[in-house]
């Protein structure tokens, strides 16, 4: 991150996701990881964009309360199709049902991100379309056997074995991984200009 006011500031990622940690390294050489204990429940009818922005901000706020002076980054990702939000699966049956729903179709992946520093906040989201190839029952069973689907929204990982089932991506690839790197880079720059400029 070229902006020196951000470069010299403590940065905290409010996420235990190894994928988000990997992606944030593209922006910061050094940052801390704090797992948020924020409530992640939302009303069933919450639209996907609102859901990821709300949860990203909750996570960032929860960690920011214990990290005064730090730039805290929160993020949340969901998969959406047929008006339904698909989070992480509850069990193998739930994961299989999600994969059957995604099979042969285009769905949307929404990732929200929030920045918090000293009571100042900004939040945004990015949406990317992902097209799955048709999946057979045998392919779904094999994929479940890898264990990969169980900690991921929508029950698949685009950067892992799940890549073999992705026919196309319409938009930002990193949004699907859990952190929209380019948009986050731009938003941090604007945040720094607005809030970290010496008066």
C-alpha positions as CSV (number, residue, x, y, z in Angstrom):
1,X,0.0,0.0,0.0
2,X,1.7,3.2,-1.2
3,X,-0.1,5.6,1.1
4,X,2.4,6.1,3.9
5,X,-0.3,7.1,6.4
6,X,-1.7,3.6,6.1
7,X,1.6,1.9,5.7
8,X,2.8,3.1,9.1
9,X,-0.4,2.3,10.9
10,X,-1.4,-0.9,12.7
11,X,-3.7,-3.0,10.4
12,X,-5.9,-5.7,11.8
13,X,-7.9,-8.3,9.8
14,X,-11.1,-9.3,11.6
15,X,-11.3,-12.8,10.0
16,X,-9.9,-16.2,10.6
17,X,-10.2,-17.1,6.9
18,X,-6.8,-18.3,5.6
19,X,-7.9,-17.2,2.1
20,X,-8.6,-13.6,3.2
21,X,-5.3,-13.5,5.1
22,X,-3.5,-14.7,1.9
23,X,-5.2,-12.0,-0.2
24,X,-4.6,-9.2,2.3
25,X,-0.8,-9.8,1.9
26,X,-1.2,-8.3,-1.6
27,X,-1.9,-5.0,0.2
28,X,0.0,-5.1,3.4
29,X,3.3,-6.9,4.4
30,X,2.4,-6.9,8.0
31,X,-1.0,-7.1,9.7
32,X,-2.6,-8.8,12.7
33,X,-5.4,-11.3,12.7
34,X,-8.2,-11.1,15.2
35,X,-11.2,-13.4,15.2
36,X,-14.5,-11.5,15.6
37,X,-17.1,-12.7,18.0
38,X,-19.8,-10.6,16.4
39,X,-23.3,-11.9,16.1
40,X,-23.8,-13.2,12.5
41,X,-27.5,-13.7,12.6
42,X,-29.7,-11.8,10.2
43,X,-33.4,-11.8,9.3
44,X,-34.2,-14.4,6.6
45,X,-35.3,-11.8,4.1
46,X,-32.1,-9.8,4.2
47,X,-30.9,-9.1,0.6
48,X,-27.4,-10.5,-0.1
49,X,-25.7,-7.1,-0.6
50,X,-27.1,-5.8,2.7
51,X,-26.2,-9.1,4.5
52,X,-22.5,-9.0,3.6
53,X,-22.2,-5.3,4.3
54,X,-24.0,-5.6,7.7
55,X,-21.9,-8.6,8.8
56,X,-18.6,-7.1,7.5
57,X,-19.3,-4.0,9.6
58,X,-20.3,-6.0,12.7
59,X,-17.0,-8.0,12.5
60,X,-14.9,-4.9,12.0
61,X,-16.6,-3.0,14.8
62,X,-16.3,-5.9,17.2
63,X,-12.5,-6.1,16.7
64,X,-12.0,-2.3,16.5
65,X,-13.4,-1.9,20.0
66,X,-10.3,-3.7,21.3
67,X,-7.8,-2.2,18.8
68,X,-7.8,1.6,19.3
69,X,-5.7,3.4,16.6
70,X,-5.7,0.4,14.3
71,X,-7.2,0.2,10.8
72,X,-9.6,-2.8,11.1
73,X,-10.8,-4.7,8.1
74,X,-13.9,-6.9,8.3
75,X,-15.3,-9.0,5.5
76,X,-18.1,-11.4,4.8
77,X,-19.1,-13.5,1.7
78,X,-22.3,-15.3,0.7
79,X,-23.4,-17.2,-2.4
80,X,-26.9,-16.3,-3.7
81,X,-29.2,-18.1,-6.2
82,X,-32.9,-18.2,-6.7
83,X,-33.3,-15.4,-4.1
84,X,-31.7,-17.6,-1.5
85,X,-28.5,-16.9,0.5
86,X,-26.2,-19.9,0.7
87,X,-23.8,-19.6,3.6
88,X,-21.5,-22.4,5.0
89,X,-23.2,-25.8,5.0
90,X,-24.5,-27.3,8.2
91,X,-23.6,-30.9,7.3
92,X,-22.8,-33.0,4.2
93,X,-26.4,-33.3,3.2
94,X,-26.8,-29.5,3.2
95,X,-23.6,-29.2,1.2
96,X,-24.8,-31.7,-1.4
97,X,-28.1,-29.8,-1.7
98,X,-26.3,-26.6,-2.3
99,X,-24.1,-28.1,-5.0
100,X,-27.1,-29.6,-6.7
101,X,-28.7,-26.2,-6.8
102,X,-25.6,-24.6,-8.3
103,X,-25.1,-27.4,-10.8
104,X,-25.2,-26.1,-14.4
105,X,-26.2,-22.6,-13.5
106,X,-25.0,-19.1,-12.9
107,X,-25.0,-17.8,-9.3
108,X,-23.8,-14.6,-7.6
109,X,-21.1,-14.3,-5.0
110,X,-21.3,-11.2,-2.8
111,X,-18.4,-10.1,-0.6
112,X,-18.7,-7.1,1.7
113,X,-15.8,-5.3,3.4
114,X,-15.7,-2.7,6.1
115,X,-13.0,-0.4,7.3
116,X,-13.0,1.0,10.9
117,X,-10.6,3.4,12.5
118,X,-11.2,5.6,15.5
119,X,-15.0,5.6,15.1
120,X,-14.8,6.3,11.4
121,X,-16.3,3.7,9.1
122,X,-16.8,2.8,5.5
123,X,-18.5,-0.3,4.0
124,X,-19.0,-1.6,0.5
125,X,-19.7,-4.8,-1.4
126,X,-18.7,-6.4,-4.8
127,X,-20.8,-9.0,-6.7
128,X,-19.4,-11.6,-9.1
129,X,-21.2,-14.1,-11.3
130,X,-20.0,-17.7,-11.3
131,X,-21.2,-20.4,-13.7
132,X,-21.0,-24.0,-12.7
133,X,-20.8,-26.9,-15.1
134,X,-23.4,-29.6,-14.6
135,X,-22.5,-31.9,-11.7
136,X,-23.3,-35.6,-11.5
137,X,-24.1,-37.3,-8.1
138,X,-20.8,-39.0,-8.3
139,X,-18.9,-35.7,-8.7
140,X,-20.8,-34.2,-5.8
141,X,-20.0,-37.3,-3.6
142,X,-16.3,-37.1,-4.5
143,X,-16.1,-33.4,-3.8
144,X,-17.7,-33.9,-0.4
145,X,-15.2,-36.6,0.3
146,X,-12.3,-34.0,-0.1
147,X,-13.7,-32.1,2.9
148,X,-13.2,-28.8,1.0
149,X,-16.9,-27.6,0.9
150,X,-17.6,-27.5,4.6
151,X,-16.0,-24.2,5.6
152,X,-17.1,-22.3,2.5
153,X,-20.1,-20.2,1.5
154,X,-22.0,-22.1,-1.1
155,X,-20.1,-25.3,-0.3
156,X,-17.3,-24.8,-2.8
157,X,-13.8,-23.3,-3.1
158,X,-12.9,-21.7,-6.4
159,X,-9.2,-21.8,-5.5
160,X,-9.2,-25.5,-4.7
161,X,-10.7,-28.7,-6.0
162,X,-13.9,-26.8,-6.8
163,X,-12.1,-25.0,-9.6
164,X,-12.7,-28.0,-11.9
165,X,-16.4,-27.3,-11.8
166,X,-16.2,-23.6,-12.6
167,X,-17.2,-22.9,-16.2
168,X,-16.8,-19.1,-16.0
169,X,-16.4,-16.1,-13.8
170,X,-18.1,-12.8,-14.6
171,X,-16.4,-10.1,-12.6
172,X,-13.7,-10.0,-9.9
173,X,-12.2,-13.4,-9.2
174,X,-10.9,-12.4,-5.7
175,X,-14.4,-11.5,-4.6
176,X,-15.3,-15.2,-4.9
177,X,-12.2,-16.1,-2.8
178,X,-13.5,-13.7,-0.1
179,X,-11.8,-10.3,-0.5
180,X,-12.1,-8.0,-3.5
181,X,-8.5,-6.9,-3.6
182,X,-8.7,-4.1,-6.2
183,X,-11.8,-2.5,-4.7
184,X,-10.4,-2.8,-1.2
185,X,-7.2,-1.2,-2.4
186,X,-9.1,1.8,-3.8
187,X,-11.4,2.1,-0.8
188,X,-8.4,2.1,1.7
189,X,-6.8,4.9,-0.4
190,X,-10.0,7.0,-0.3
191,X,-10.4,6.2,3.4
192,X,-6.8,7.4,4.1
193,X,-7.3,10.6,2.1
194,X,-10.5,11.4,4.0
195,X,-9.6,10.5,7.5
196,X,-5.8,10.2,7.8
197,X,-4.7,13.4,6.2
198,X,-2.9,15.8,8.5
199,X,-5.0,19.0,9.0
